[in-house]
Amino acid sequence: MRTLLAAAAFLSAAALLHGAAPPTVRVVVAQDGSGDYPTIQNAVDHALDRVTSGTWSRLIIEIQPGTYHERVVVPQDRPRVTFRGTDARTTIITFRTAAKDVGGTFFSATVDVNGAAFEAENVTFENSLGPGSQALAIAVHSDRAVFRKCRFLGYQDTLYAASGRQYYVDCYIAGAVDFIFGNAQAVFDDCEIHATANGYLTAESRTASDGPEGFVFLHSRLTADDGVTGVYLGRPWRLYSRVVYIDCRMGPQIRPEGWNNWNKPDAEKLAFYGEYGSQGPGANPEARVKWAKKLTEAEAKQFAPDVFLRGRDGWTPAK
């Protein structure tokens, strides 16, 4: 490992002298001792110890198959980190943490991501607590974050999409109560959103009518465990909550009215909840609450990933 990182540092310095892009740093995490580090947190903390600050293009942490019982924090000064497994079903980061035991919801995450441009592929993020308390599988405070072929498992508050622009593609997200929540600008593209009990899929928290934040579900499938019959598409954590479903297939577990106001009458005027092209037995446009929106084709196009997530820097994660 030391040879690898020393070489990376040397190549990085050489690349800068010649005006080339800095190199990627790669390390391996393996529980059996065959890799560079035995835990993911070790790799996050020490993989760049021998690389001059600011001279790496990306830190890729290759995670060998296994169940990693650890809490992981990617700090703000670790941008451009990638967690890469080979198969999400065999590469699992898990912990059992209840919000009530650690001082609140936001301290309960199994994985807490703060560095910008974080990416993950073929990894499961899990909080194994189950019912009884908020319990985050992951908290994502990363702008330009991308998750591919990942699984997020929990019960209440599984995925905290906290802030920044985030893109989830071909992912599986499971839970029961507000299990996708937060105030990120997030697109869930070709994902499966799976309810394990009656409850609420989303609790988005936009705080201003002109805010760019919101959740977009695109070409996704809304599924449920057997016996689950009453699931809302969302409820407003904050009054200007914004969630849209575009070309999604909805199972029979989705309640006909679709949306819940969380006992906040003002949200019926201020929240932006909409659908376009919904299909399946849970798609019931005529029975939806009157304050939900039936999007036009032109309106739906504004929520395409490369439009909704573009920002000032022109980010196009789908490409």
HELIX and SHEET records of a PDB file:
HELIX    1   1 ARG A    2  LEU A   17  1                                  16    
HELIX    2   2 ILE A   40  HIS A   46  1                                   7    
HELIX    3   3 ALA A   99  VAL A  102  1                                   4    
HELIX    4   4 THR A  105  PHE A  107  5                                   3    
HELIX    5   5 ALA A  267  LEU A  270  1                                   4    
HELIX    6   6 PRO A  285  ALA A  287  5                                   3    
HELIX    7   7 GLU A  297  LYS A  301  1                                   5    
HELIX    8   8 PRO A  305  PHE A  308  1                                   4    
SHEET    1   A11 THR A  24  VAL A  29  0                                        
SHEET    2   A11 ARG A  58  ILE A  63  1                                        
SHEET    3   A11 VAL A  81  ARG A  84  1                                        
SHEET    4   A11 GLU A 119  GLU A 121  1                                        
SHEET    5   A11 ALA A 145  ARG A 148  1                                        
SHEET    6   A11 ARG A 165  VAL A 169  1                                        
SHEET    7   A11 GLN A 185  ASP A 189  1                                        
SHEET    8   A11 GLY A 214  LEU A 218  1                                        
SHEET    9   A11 ARG A 242  ILE A 246  1                                        
SHEET   10   A11 PHE A 272  TYR A 276  1                                        
SHEET   11   A11 LYS A 293  LYS A 294  1                                        
SHEET    1   B 9 GLY A  66  HIS A  69  0                                        
SHEET    2   B 9 THR A  91  PHE A  95  1                                        
SHEET    3   B 9 THR A 124  ASN A 127  1                                        
SHEET    4   B 9 ARG A 151  LEU A 153  1                                        
SHEET    5   B 9 TYR A 172  GLY A 182  1                                        
SHEET    6   B 9 LEU A 159  ALA A 161  1                                        
SHEET    7   B 9 ILE A 138  VAL A 140  1                                        
SHEET    8   B 9 VAL A 111  VAL A 113  1                                        
SHEET    9   B 9 VAL A  72  VAL A  74  1                                        
SHEET    1   C 8 GLY A  66  HIS A  69  0                                        
SHEET    2   C 8 THR A  91  PHE A  95  1                                        
SHEET    3   C 8 THR A 124  ASN A 127  1                                        
SHEET    4   C 8 ARG A 151  LEU A 153  1                                        
SHEET    5   C 8 TYR A 172  GLY A 182  1                                        
SHEET    6   C 8 GLU A 192  GLU A 204  1                                        
SHEET    7   C 8 ARG A 221  ALA A 224  1                                        
SHEET    8   C 8 ARG A 249  MET A 250  1                                        
SHEET    1   D 7 GLY A  66  HIS A  69  0                                        
SHEET    2   D 7 THR A  91  PHE A  95  1                                        
SHEET    3   D 7 THR A 124  ASN A 127  1                                        
SHEET    4   D 7 ARG A 151  LEU A 153  1                                        
SHEET    5   D 7 TYR A 172  GLY A 182  1                                        
SHEET    6   D 7 GLU A 192  GLU A 204  1                                        
SHEET    7   D 7 VAL A 231  TYR A 232  1                                        
END                                                                             
